[in-house]
Amino acid sequence: MSIDRKAAIAAYKERKTIAGIYAVRCAASGQAWVGQASNLETIQNRIWFSLRQGSHICHNLQAAWNAHGEAGLTFGECERLDDEETAYVRNALLKERLLHWRAELNAEAI
C-alpha cells in the first residue's frame, strides 16, 4: 500500500462528522418528515438510495416519493449540533431536538 493511500485512509478515519436534525419535504402534498443523523453529510444519500430502491422504512415518505418522484422532495438541514464529547450526550440531545423539530414543522419522524 502506498504512503499516499495510507494517508488518505487515515484522514478519512479521523474526519469530523456533524450530527444534527434534517427534514424532507414534499411540495405537492405539504408533508414533512424529520429525522436525526450522526452524520448530516451522508444521510441524504442514504435516504435517497432506499427511496429509489422502493425500500424506505417510512411508508408515507416512500408513497410521496412514488407519487411525486425525486424532484418532488427536498432535503434540508434543520440544525447542526455542537461536537459532543460522548455519544450518550449527543444521542440524548439528538432525541430532544428531534422532538422539537417534529412539533415545529408538524412532521412525521423518519
N, CA, C and O atoms as a GROMACS GRO file, in nm:
protein
  440
    1MET      N    1   0.086  -0.118   0.000
    1MET     CA    2   0.000   0.000   0.000
    1MET      C    3   0.090   0.124   0.000
    1MET      O    4   0.186   0.130   0.076
    2SER      N    5   0.058   0.219  -0.084
    2SER     CA    6   0.142   0.338  -0.094
    2SER      C    7   0.120   0.430   0.026
    2SER      O    8   0.020   0.419   0.097
    3ILE      N    9   0.215   0.518   0.047
    3ILE     CA   10   0.206   0.613   0.159
    3ILE      C   11   0.088   0.707   0.139
    3ILE      O   12   0.018   0.740   0.235
    4ASP      N   13   0.064   0.752   0.015
    4ASP     CA   14  -0.049   0.840  -0.013
    4ASP      C   15  -0.182   0.773   0.022
    4ASP      O   16  -0.271   0.835   0.079
    5ARG      N   17  -0.193   0.646  -0.012
    5ARG     CA   18  -0.316   0.572   0.017
    5ARG      C   19  -0.334   0.559   0.168
    5ARG      O   20  -0.445   0.578   0.219
    6LYS      N   21  -0.228   0.526   0.240
    6LYS     CA   22  -0.236   0.515   0.386
    6LYS      C   23  -0.275   0.648   0.448
    6LYS      O   24  -0.354   0.652   0.543
    7ALA      N   25  -0.220   0.756   0.397
    7ALA     CA   26  -0.252   0.889   0.450
    7ALA      C   27  -0.398   0.923   0.422
    7ALA      O   28  -0.466   0.981   0.508
    8ALA      N   29  -0.446   0.888   0.305
    8ALA     CA   30  -0.586   0.916   0.271
    8ALA      C   31  -0.680   0.836   0.360
    8ALA      O   32  -0.782   0.888   0.405
    9ILE      N   33  -0.647   0.710   0.386
    9ILE     CA   34  -0.730   0.627   0.473
    9ILE      C   35  -0.729   0.683   0.615
    9ILE      O   36  -0.834   0.689   0.679
   10ALA      N   37  -0.613   0.723   0.665
   10ALA     CA   38  -0.604   0.780   0.799
   10ALA      C   39  -0.685   0.910   0.810
   10ALA      O   40  -0.753   0.932   0.910
   11ALA      N   41  -0.676   0.993   0.708
   11ALA     CA   42  -0.751   1.119   0.708
   11ALA      C   43  -0.901   1.092   0.707
   11ALA      O   44  -0.977   1.161   0.775
   12TYR      N   45  -0.944   0.991   0.632
   12TYR     CA   46  -1.086   0.956   0.626
   12TYR      C   47  -1.135   0.911   0.763
   12TYR      O   48  -1.244   0.950   0.807
   13LYS      N   49  -1.057   0.829   0.830
   13LYS     CA   50  -1.097   0.777   0.961
   13LYS      C   51  -1.101   0.886   1.068
   13LYS      O   52  -1.176   0.875   1.164
   14GLU      N   53  -1.020   0.989   1.051
   14GLU     CA   54  -1.012   1.096   1.152
   14GLU      C   55  -1.104   1.214   1.123
   14GLU      O   56  -1.107   1.309   1.201
   15ARG      N   57  -1.178   1.210   1.014
   15ARG     CA   58  -1.263   1.324   0.978
   15ARG      C   59  -1.370   1.345   1.084
   15ARG      O   60  -1.414   1.251   1.150
   16LYS      N   61  -1.411   1.468   1.099
   16LYS     CA   62  -1.518   1.503   1.193
   16LYS      C   63  -1.652   1.480   1.126
   16LYS      O   64  -1.670   1.514   1.009
   17THR      N   65  -1.745   1.423   1.199
   17THR     CA   66  -1.881   1.410   1.149
   17THR      C   67  -1.967   1.512   1.220
   17THR      O   68  -1.942   1.547   1.335
   18ILE      N   69  -2.068   1.559   1.151
   18ILE     CA   70  -2.156   1.662   1.205
   18ILE      C   71  -2.293   1.600   1.227
   18ILE      O   72  -2.362   1.563   1.132
   19ALA      N   73  -2.331   1.589   1.352
   19ALA     CA   74  -2.461   1.534   1.388
   19ALA      C   75  -2.566   1.644   1.382
   19ALA      O   76  -2.534   1.762   1.397
   20GLY      N   77  -2.691   1.605   1.360
   20GLY     CA   78  -2.795   1.705   1.359
   20GLY      C   79  -2.930   1.651   1.318
   20GLY      O   80  -2.953   1.530   1.309
   21ILE      N   81  -3.019   1.745   1.294
   21ILE     CA   82  -3.157   1.716   1.258
   21ILE      C   83  -3.180   1.761   1.113
   21ILE      O   84  -3.132   1.867   1.073
   22TYR      N   85  -3.252   1.681   1.037
   22TYR     CA   86  -3.281   1.715   0.897
   22TYR      C   87  -3.429   1.698   0.870
   22TYR      O   88  -3.501   1.633   0.946
   23ALA      N   89  -3.473   1.757   0.761
   23ALA     CA   90  -3.613   1.745   0.719
   23ALA      C   91  -3.620   1.712   0.572
   23ALA      O   92  -3.540   1.760   0.492
   24VAL      N   93  -3.718   1.630   0.536
   24VAL     CA   94  -3.751   1.601   0.397
   24VAL      C   95  -3.893   1.653   0.379
   24VAL      O   96  -3.982   1.622   0.458
   25ARG      N   97  -3.914   1.732   0.274
   25ARG     CA   98  -4.046   1.791   0.250
   25ARG      C   99  -4.095   1.756   0.110
   25ARG      O  100  -4.017   1.741   0.015
   26CYS      N  101  -4.228   1.744   0.101
   26CYS     CA  102  -4.293   1.721  -0.028
   26CYS      C  103  -4.373   1.846  -0.060
   26CYS      O  104  -4.469   1.878   0.010
   27ALA      N  105  -4.334   1.917  -0.165
   27ALA     CA  106  -4.401   2.042  -0.202
   27ALA      C  107  -4.546   2.018  -0.245
   27ALA      O  108  -4.634   2.097  -0.213
   28ALA      N  109  -4.570   1.910  -0.316
   28ALA     CA  110  -4.704   1.884  -0.370
   28ALA      C  111  -4.806   1.854  -0.260
   28ALA      O  112  -4.919   1.902  -0.266
   29SER      N  113  -4.766   1.776  -0.160
   29SER     CA  114  -4.862   1.737  -0.057
   29SER      C  115  -4.851   1.821   0.069
   29SER      O  116  -4.942   1.821   0.152
   30GLY      N  117  -4.740   1.894   0.085
   30GLY     CA  118  -4.718   1.972   0.205
   30GLY      C  119  -4.670   1.890   0.323
   30GLY      O  120  -4.654   1.943   0.433
   31GLN      N  121  -4.646   1.762   0.302
   31GLN     CA  122  -4.598   1.676   0.410
   31GLN      C  123  -4.452   1.703   0.441
   31GLN      O  124  -4.376   1.749   0.356
   32ALA      N  125  -4.416   1.674   0.566
   32ALA     CA  126  -4.276   1.688   0.608
   32ALA      C  127  -4.240   1.570   0.698
   32ALA      O  128  -4.323   1.518   0.772
   33TRP      N  129  -4.116   1.531   0.690
   33TRP     CA  130  -4.060   1.424   0.772
   33TRP      C  131  -3.932   1.475   0.833
   33TRP      O  132  -3.853   1.543   0.766
   34VAL      N  133  -3.910   1.444   0.960
   34VAL     CA  134  -3.791   1.491   1.030
   34VAL      C  135  -3.717   1.371   1.087
   34VAL      O  136  -3.778   1.276   1.137
   35GLY      N  137  -3.585   1.378   1.078
   35GLY     CA  138  -3.503   1.270   1.133
   35GLY      C  139  -3.377   1.323   1.196
   35GLY      O  140  -3.344   1.441   1.184
   36GLN      N  141  -3.308   1.234   1.264
   36GLN     CA  142  -3.181   1.269   1.327
   36GLN      C  143  -3.071   1.186   1.263
   36GLN      O  144  -3.094   1.074   1.219
   37ALA      N  145  -2.952   1.242   1.256
   37ALA     CA  146  -2.840   1.171   1.195
   37ALA      C  147  -2.712   1.200   1.270
   37ALA      O  148  -2.689   1.312   1.315
   38SER      N  149  -2.630   1.098   1.283
   38SER     CA  150  -2.499   1.120   1.344
   38SER      C  151  -2.403   1.182   1.244
   38SER      O  152  -2.298   1.234   1.282
   39ASN      N  153  -2.440   1.177   1.115
   39ASN     CA  154  -2.359   1.241   1.012
   39ASN      C  155  -2.450   1.302   0.906
   39ASN      O  156  -2.500   1.233   0.817
   40LEU      N  157  -2.472   1.433   0.917
   40LEU     CA  158  -2.560   1.503   0.823
   40LEU      C  159  -2.508   1.501   0.680
   40LEU      O  160  -2.586   1.514   0.586
   41GLU      N  161  -2.378   1.484   0.663
   41GLU     CA  162  -2.319   1.491   0.530
   41GLU      C  163  -2.352   1.369   0.444
   41GLU      O  164  -2.341   1.375   0.322
   42THR      N  165  -2.392   1.258   0.507
   42THR     CA  166  -2.417   1.136   0.430
   42THR      C  167  -2.562   1.089   0.433
   42THR      O  168  -2.599   0.999   0.358
   43ILE      N  169  -2.644   1.147   0.517
   43ILE     CA  170  -2.779   1.095   0.537
   43ILE      C  171  -2.868   1.110   0.414
   43ILE      O  172  -2.949   1.022   0.386
   44GLN      N  173  -2.856   1.219   0.340
   44GLN     CA  174  -2.943   1.235   0.222
   44GLN      C  175  -2.918   1.124   0.121
   44GLN      O  176  -3.013   1.068   0.066
   45ASN      N  177  -2.793   1.092   0.096
   45ASN     CA  178  -2.763   0.984   0.001
   45ASN      C  179  -2.824   0.852   0.046
   45ASN      O  180  -2.876   0.777  -0.036
   46ARG      N  181  -2.818   0.824   0.175
   46ARG     CA  182  -2.874   0.700   0.229
   46ARG      C  183  -3.026   0.697   0.209
   46ARG      O  184  -3.081   0.595   0.167
   47ILE      N  185  -3.092   0.808   0.240
   47ILE     CA  186  -3.238   0.814   0.226
   47ILE      C  187  -3.279   0.802   0.080
   47ILE      O  188  -3.367   0.723   0.047
   48TRP      N  189  -3.215   0.880  -0.007
   48TRP     CA  190  -3.250   0.877  -0.149
   48TRP      C  191  -3.226   0.738  -0.207
   48TRP      O  192  -3.305   0.691  -0.290
   49PHE      N  193  -3.119   0.672  -0.165
   49PHE     CA  194  -3.091   0.537  -0.215
   49PHE      C  195  -3.205   0.442  -0.179
   49PHE      O  196  -3.254   0.368  -0.265
   50SER      N  197  -3.247   0.442  -0.054
   50SER     CA  198  -3.353   0.350  -0.013
   50SER      C  199  -3.486   0.386  -0.081
   50SER      O  200  -3.565   0.296  -0.112
   51LEU      N  201  -3.511   0.514  -0.103
   51LEU     CA  202  -3.633   0.554  -0.174
   51LEU      C  203  -3.629   0.507  -0.319
   51LEU      O  204  -3.730   0.458  -0.371
   52ARG      N  205  -3.514   0.521  -0.385
   52ARG     CA  206  -3.501   0.474  -0.524
   52ARG      C  207  -3.525   0.323  -0.533
   52ARG      O  208  -3.581   0.274  -0.630
   53GLN      N  209  -3.481   0.250  -0.430
   53GLN     CA  210  -3.497   0.105  -0.428
   53GLN      C  211  -3.640   0.064  -0.391
   53GLN      O  212  -3.677  -0.052  -0.406
   54GLY      N  213  -3.720   0.161  -0.343
   54GLY     CA  214  -3.856   0.131  -0.300
   54GLY      C  215  -3.862   0.061  -0.166
   54GLY      O  216  -3.958  -0.008  -0.134
   55SER      N  217  -3.757   0.080  -0.086
   55SER     CA  218  -3.746   0.004   0.039
   55SER      C  219  -3.734   0.091   0.163
   55SER      O  220  -3.688   0.043   0.267
   56HIS      N  221  -3.773   0.217   0.155
   56HIS     CA  222  -3.759   0.302   0.273
   56HIS      C  223  -3.858   0.256   0.381
   56HIS      O  224  -3.972   0.219   0.350
   57ILE      N  225  -3.815   0.259   0.506
   57ILE     CA  226  -3.899   0.208   0.616
   57ILE      C  227  -4.016   0.298   0.649
   57ILE      O  228  -4.114   0.252   0.709
   58CYS      N  229  -4.010   0.425   0.612
   58CYS     CA  230  -4.120   0.517   0.635
   58CYS      C  231  -4.214   0.509   0.514
   58CYS      O  232  -4.184   0.564   0.408
   59HIS      N  233  -4.326   0.441   0.530
   59HIS     CA  234  -4.415   0.413   0.418
   59HIS      C  235  -4.476   0.540   0.358
   59HIS      O  236  -4.493   0.548   0.237
   60ASN      N  237  -4.507   0.639   0.440
   60ASN     CA  238  -4.564   0.764   0.388
   60ASN      C  239  -4.462   0.840   0.303
   60ASN      O  240  -4.498   0.899   0.200
   61LEU      N  241  -4.337   0.840   0.346
   61LEU     CA  242  -4.231   0.904   0.268
   61LEU      C  243  -4.212   0.830   0.136
   61LEU      O  244  -4.197   0.892   0.031
   62GLN      N  245  -4.211   0.698   0.141
   62GLN     CA  246  -4.196   0.618   0.019
   62GLN      C  247  -4.312   0.644  -0.076
   62GLN      O  248  -4.293   0.651  -0.197
   63ALA      N  249  -4.433   0.657  -0.021
   63ALA     CA  250  -4.551   0.684  -0.105
   63ALA      C  251  -4.539   0.820  -0.173
   63ALA      O  252  -4.575   0.835  -0.289
   64ALA      N  253  -4.489   0.920  -0.099
   64ALA     CA  254  -4.471   1.054  -0.158
   64ALA      C  255  -4.366   1.048  -0.268
   64ALA      O  256  -4.382   1.112  -0.373
   65TRP      N  257  -4.259   0.973  -0.247
   65TRP     CA  258  -4.155   0.956  -0.349
   65TRP      C  259  -4.213   0.889  -0.473
   65TRP      O  260  -4.188   0.931  -0.586
   66ASN      N  261  -4.292   0.784  -0.451
   66ASN     CA  262  -4.350   0.711  -0.563
   66ASN      C  263  -4.446   0.800  -0.642
   66ASN      O  264  -4.453   0.790  -0.764
   67ALA      N  265  -4.521   0.886  -0.573
   67ALA     CA  266  -4.619   0.971  -0.638
   67ALA      C  267  -4.558   1.092  -0.708
   67ALA      O  268  -4.602   1.130  -0.816
   68HIS      N  269  -4.455   1.151  -0.647
   68HIS     CA  270  -4.403   1.279  -0.696
   68HIS      C  271  -4.259   1.272  -0.746
   68HIS      O  272  -4.211   1.367  -0.809
   69GLY      N  273  -4.190   1.163  -0.720
   69GLY     CA  274  -4.054   1.147  -0.767
   69GLY      C  275  -3.952   1.228  -0.688
   69GLY      O  276  -3.986   1.303  -0.596
   70GLU      N  277  -3.829   1.212  -0.727
   70GLU     CA  278  -3.718   1.280  -0.659
   70GLU      C  279  -3.734   1.431  -0.665
   70GLU      O  280  -3.703   1.501  -0.568
   71ALA      N  281  -3.782   1.482  -0.777
   71ALA     CA  282  -3.797   1.627  -0.793
   71ALA      C  283  -3.902   1.685  -0.699
   71ALA      O  284  -3.901   1.805  -0.671
   72GLY      N  285  -3.994   1.601  -0.652
   72GLY     CA  286  -4.099   1.648  -0.564
   72GLY      C  287  -4.059   1.660  -0.418
   72GLY      O  288  -4.132   1.717  -0.338
   73LEU      N  289  -3.943   1.606  -0.384
   73LEU     CA  290  -3.896   1.610  -0.245
   73LEU      C  291  -3.772   1.697  -0.232
   73LEU      O  292  -3.688   1.702  -0.321
   74THR      N  293  -3.763   1.764  -0.118
   74THR     CA  294  -3.644   1.843  -0.088
   74THR      C  295  -3.587   1.798   0.045
   74THR      O  296  -3.660   1.756   0.135
   75PHE      N  297  -3.457   1.808   0.056
   75PHE     CA  298  -3.385   1.772   0.179
   75PHE      C  299  -3.322   1.899   0.235
   75PHE      O  300  -3.265   1.978   0.160
   76GLY      N  301  -3.332   1.917   0.365
   76GLY     CA  302  -3.268   2.033   0.427
   76GLY      C  303  -3.226   2.003   0.569
   76GLY      O  304  -3.286   1.922   0.638
   77GLU      N  305  -3.122   2.071   0.611
   77GLU     CA  306  -3.077   2.060   0.749
   77GLU      C  307  -3.158   2.156   0.834
   77GLU      O  308  -3.178   2.272   0.796
   78CYS      N  309  -3.204   2.109   0.948
   78CYS     CA  310  -3.275   2.195   1.043
   78CYS      C  311  -3.177   2.252   1.145
   78CYS      O  312  -3.184   2.370   1.182
   79GLU      N  313  -3.087   2.168   1.190
   79GLU     CA  314  -2.999   2.209   1.298
   79GLU      C  315  -2.876   2.120   1.302
   79GLU      O  316  -2.885   1.998   1.288
   80ARG      N  317  -2.761   2.183   1.322
   80ARG     CA  318  -2.636   2.109   1.344
   80ARG      C  319  -2.603   2.117   1.492
   80ARG      O  320  -2.618   2.223   1.554
   81LEU      N  321  -2.559   2.006   1.548
   81LEU     CA  322  -2.524   2.004   1.690
   81LEU      C  323  -2.375   2.030   1.707
   81LEU      O  324  -2.293   1.994   1.623
   82ASP      N  325  -2.342   2.095   1.818
   82ASP     CA  326  -2.202   2.114   1.852
   82ASP      C  327  -2.140   1.978   1.878
   82ASP      O  328  -2.208   1.883   1.917
   83ASP      N  329  -2.012   1.970   1.857
   83ASP     CA  330  -1.940   1.844   1.878
   83ASP      C  331  -1.946   1.808   2.026
   83ASP      O  332  -1.904   1.886   2.112
   84GLU      N  333  -2.000   1.691   2.055
   84GLU     CA  334  -2.013   1.645   2.194
   84GLU      C  335  -1.902   1.546   2.226
   84GLU      O  336  -1.855   1.472   2.140
   85GLU      N  337  -1.863   1.546   2.352
   85GLU     CA  338  -1.756   1.456   2.398
   85GLU      C  339  -1.801   1.309   2.393
   85GLU      O  340  -1.725   1.222   2.351
   86THR      N  341  -1.923   1.283   2.437
   86THR     CA  342  -1.967   1.144   2.447
   86THR      C  343  -2.086   1.118   2.355
   86THR      O  344  -2.166   1.207   2.326
   87ALA      N  345  -2.094   0.994   2.311
   87ALA     CA  346  -2.206   0.954   2.225
   87ALA      C  347  -2.336   0.961   2.302
   87ALA      O  348  -2.440   0.992   2.245
   88TYR      N  349  -2.333   0.931   2.432
   88TYR     CA  350  -2.454   0.935   2.514
   88TYR      C  351  -2.516   1.074   2.516
   88TYR      O  352  -2.636   1.089   2.496
   89VAL      N  353  -2.434   1.175   2.539
   89VAL     CA  354  -2.482   1.314   2.543
   89VAL      C  355  -2.535   1.354   2.406
   89VAL      O  356  -2.641   1.415   2.395
   90ARG      N  357  -2.460   1.319   2.302
   90ARG     CA  358  -2.502   1.353   2.165
   90ARG      C  359  -2.636   1.289   2.131
   90ARG      O  360  -2.724   1.355   2.076
   91ASN      N  361  -2.653   1.161   2.164
   91ASN     CA  362  -2.777   1.091   2.133
   91ASN      C  363  -2.895   1.147   2.211
   91ASN      O  364  -3.005   1.158   2.157
   92ALA      N  365  -2.874   1.183   2.336
   92ALA     CA  366  -2.981   1.243   2.416
   92ALA      C  367  -3.022   1.378   2.357
   92ALA      O  368  -3.141   1.409   2.348
   93LEU      N  369  -2.924   1.456   2.316
   93LEU     CA  370  -2.952   1.587   2.257
   93LEU      C  371  -3.023   1.572   2.122
   93LEU      O  372  -3.113   1.649   2.091
   94LEU      N  373  -2.982   1.474   2.043
   94LEU     CA  374  -3.048   1.448   1.915
   94LEU      C  375  -3.196   1.414   1.936
   94LEU      O  376  -3.282   1.464   1.863
   95LYS      N  377  -3.225   1.330   2.033
   95LYS     CA  378  -3.365   1.292   2.061
   95LYS      C  379  -3.446   1.414   2.102
   95LYS      O  380  -3.559   1.432   2.057
   96GLU      N  381  -3.389   1.496   2.188
   96GLU     CA  382  -3.458   1.616   2.235
   96GLU      C  383  -3.487   1.711   2.119
   96GLU      O  384  -3.599   1.761   2.107
   97ARG      N  385  -3.388   1.737   2.036
   97ARG     CA  386  -3.404   1.830   1.924
   97ARG      C  387  -3.496   1.773   1.816
   97ARG      O  388  -3.566   1.849   1.748
   98LEU      N  389  -3.497   1.642   1.799
   98LEU     CA  390  -3.588   1.578   1.704
   98LEU      C  391  -3.733   1.606   1.745
   98LEU      O  392  -3.815   1.640   1.660
   99LEU      N  393  -3.763   1.591   1.872
   99LEU     CA  394  -3.899   1.619   1.920
   99LEU      C  395  -3.936   1.765   1.896
   99LEU      O  396  -4.049   1.795   1.856
  100HIS      N  397  -3.841   1.855   1.921
  100HIS     CA  398  -3.865   1.997   1.896
  100HIS      C  399  -3.900   2.022   1.750
  100HIS      O  400  -4.001   2.088   1.721
  101TRP      N  401  -3.820   1.971   1.659
  101TRP     CA  402  -3.841   1.998   1.516
  101TRP      C  403  -3.965   1.927   1.462
  101TRP      O  404  -4.031   1.980   1.372
  102ARG      N  405  -3.999   1.810   1.516
  102ARG     CA  406  -4.124   1.744   1.474
  102ARG      C  407  -4.242   1.833   1.508
  102ARG      O  408  -4.334   1.849   1.427
  103ALA      N  409  -4.241   1.891   1.628
  103ALA     CA  410  -4.351   1.979   1.668
  103ALA      C  411  -4.348   2.108   1.588
  103ALA      O  412  -4.453   2.156   1.543
  104GLU      N  413  -4.231   2.164   1.568
  104GLU     CA  414  -4.216   2.291   1.496
  104GLU      C  415  -4.266   2.282   1.352
  104GLU      O  416  -4.330   2.374   1.303
  105LEU      N  417  -4.236   2.171   1.286
  105LEU     CA  418  -4.271   2.155   1.145
  105LEU      C  419  -4.397   2.070   1.124
  105LEU      O  420  -4.437   2.044   1.010
  106ASN      N  421  -4.457   2.027   1.234
  106ASN     CA  422  -4.573   1.938   1.226
  106ASN      C  423  -4.542   1.822   1.133
  106ASN      O  424  -4.612   1.796   1.035
  107ALA      N  425  -4.434   1.752   1.166
  107ALA     CA  426  -4.378   1.650   1.076
  107ALA      C  427  -4.380   1.512   1.141
  107ALA      O  428  -4.385   1.498   1.263
  108GLU      N  429  -4.374   1.411   1.054
  108GLU     CA  430  -4.359   1.273   1.098
  108GLU      C  431  -4.211   1.246   1.122
  108GLU      O  432  -4.124   1.313   1.066
  109ALA      N  433  -4.184   1.146   1.204
  109ALA     CA  434  -4.046   1.104   1.225
  109ALA      C  435  -4.005   1.009   1.113
  109ALA      O  436  -4.087   0.934   1.060
  110ILE      N  437  -3.878   1.014   1.079
  110ILE     CA  438  -3.822   0.919   0.982
  110ILE      C  439  -3.751   0.814   1.065
  110ILE      O  440  -3.694   0.720   1.009
   0.00000   0.00000   0.00000
